[in-house]
Amino acid sequence: GDPRKALEEYNLAIANHPNAPQLDEVRFRMAKAYFGMKEYDQARVEFQKLLETAPESPRSPEAKFDIADSWFVEEKFVDAEKAYRELLTRYEKSDFEGSARFGLARCLEETGRLAEALAMYEEALGTYENPEVVALRIERLQSRRAQLKPQQAGNFGLPSNVEP
């Protein structure tokens, strides 16, 4: 129940048993504890250590997803997009494929790349765990695009905070 105490224990376990067979699980739990405390920079460091030391761990796809998700939560959409794309390249057929496609579509939408976002939502429709949510996002995005007039070829009213 106390994440700080848990982190202490995880650090001790890693220090005292550096070659233990379940070290990837300990690193993963430590990263999740930081994530839960909203210490995203440290969580990313720990997730990255897991990916570097145990790239084939069953926890690796989730670690990569959590890295991407932490960037998204911090509204660092370019970093999030890169991480989602890396997950899809490295762990495409993982349990996180649908969530990564959905997250990537949201990044594209947030950065004003509406056509790309729409295409990615359509890809996510078949893989995301909640297709009703994806269908709703598609519907809203189509409606939004229909209301926008192109400011120039290929630019459907980019948000003011996004460079073309």
Disulfide bonds with the S-S distance in Angstrom:
none
